[in-house]
Amino acid sequence: MTTDRMHEAARETDLNVDYVAQRAAHPVHWDSERQLWRVTGYAEVSAALRDRRLSARRPVPNRSGLPTAAQALLGPIDGCFASWLVFREPPDHMPLRHACAEAMTPFPADDLAARIQSKIDQLLDATPQDEPFDLIRSFAYPLPVMNICEIFGIPGADLSRISAWLQSIVRGFGTGNGYVAAARSYTEMSAYLVAWIEKQRSASKPDALLEACDSGSLRQDEAVANYVFLLLAGHDTTTNMIGNGVLTLLQHPVELARLRADASLLPAAIEELLRFESPVQEVRRTVAESLTLGGCTLETGQAVLLSIGAANRDPAMFDQPNHLRLDRRPNPHLAFIAGVHQCLGTHLARLEARLVFSTLLRRFGSLELAEPEVHWTASESVRGLERLMVRGRS
C-alpha cells in the first residue's frame, strides 16, 4: 500500500461521521433514533439546499426544564440566533444579505489582499524555525480573527477579547454548562459591540449594517447579532479550512510535491482540499412545505440533516472521491453550501486560502507533522482541528 493510500485509509477510519455507512442506506432516509431525515447523496443534498420548501429557520429550543436564571441568560442568545442571516428566509433574507455583503467589502480587492498578506507574514515571522509549533494556535486561529476585525474596523487592541469570546461561543454550543458559558460570552460581546457601534456613529463611519439600522429597516439588536454571526463565520470556518488543508497536504506527500512543483495547480488544489475535508460537515433544515426528495415524502415540520461531507464524497458525482486529486476539474463541491444561503464569505475565504497556501509553500521548503496524533474537535457538524503540531524548515 502506498504512503498516500495508508494515510487515506487511516483518515477514513477517523471521520467524525462514517460517510460510507451513511451511504449504505438510501441517499434520503429516516433516522429513527434522532427523529429526522438524513440526506447523504450529492444530487439530493444539492437539490435540498436550493429548495425553498426546506427552511433554514432555527426552531426555538425548549428551555422549560432549565432553572429560571439559566432561561433568562439563554433568552438573548436564542434571539441572536433567530436574527442571524443564516437562519433568515425570504423576504427579509436578501436585504439583510446585501447589507452584510457590503459591510464585508470596505477595501478594494488589491488592498485587501495586501492587508491579509501582511498579517500572514507577521504571524509566520513569529513561528520558530526547525522547532515544532502548533499551526492552529499560532497561525490558523489568529489570522481570520485579525482579518475580519480589520474589515469591520474593530481596534487591534481588542482582538484578544474578541478572540476569547468567539472561542467560547464556538465551543460552548451544545447543552448544559457549555451552552451557558457561550451565552455569557455572547452577552459580554454584544455589550462590547453596542459600545463599538456608538463609536462608529460618532466617528461618522457607519457601514451598510449600521446604515440599515439607522434607516429603521434593521433593529440594533439584529445588527449586533449579525456582527457576531459574521465574526464567527469569518473566523471559525477559515481556521478549519487552513488547518484541514495543511493536514491533508502533509498526509499526501505525493500531491504536496506536485503542488510545490506546479504553482498553477493552487486554485484547483484549494477547491479539492475544501471538498476532501469540508469545514462545514452538515446543515439542518425544517420542512416548511411537504415535498418529495429522493423518492421519499418529507412532511411539514420534520427535521432534515443535509450531510455536506457525505455529499462531497459521493462516488455518483466524484470519480474516486476518497482520493485527493489536486487537479480535479470540474469540482462542484458543496463546501460553501448552495442556494440563497451560500456562504457570504466565499470570495474572502478563497483569497485567504490562496495567500496562505502560496506563502506556506514559499517560506517552508519542508513542512512536516511533528506528532503522529491528530486532534479533531468533538463536533459532527464542523470538521476542524484542536491543534496541529508541525515543524517547518526554510
Secondary structure, 3 states (H helix, E strand, C coil): CCHHHHHHHHHHHCCCCCHHHHHHCCCEEEECCCCEEEECCHHHHHHHHHCCCEECCCCCCCCCCCCHHHHHHHHHHHHHHHHCHHHCCCCCHHHHHHHHHHHCCCCCHHHHHHHHHHHHHHHHHCCCCCCEEEHHHHHHCHHHHHHHHHHHCCCHHHHHHHHHHHHHHHHHCCCHHHHHHHHHHHHHHHHHHHHHHHHHHHCCCCCHHHHHHHCCCCCHHHHHHHHHHHHHHHHHHHHHHHHHHHHHHHHCHHHHHHHHHCHHHHHHHHHHHHHHCCCECEEEEEECCCEEECCEEECCCCEEEEEHHHHCCCCCCCCCCCCCCCCCCCCCCCCCCCHHHCCCCHHHHHHHHHHHHHHHHHHCCEEEECCCCCEECCCCCECCEEECEEEEEC
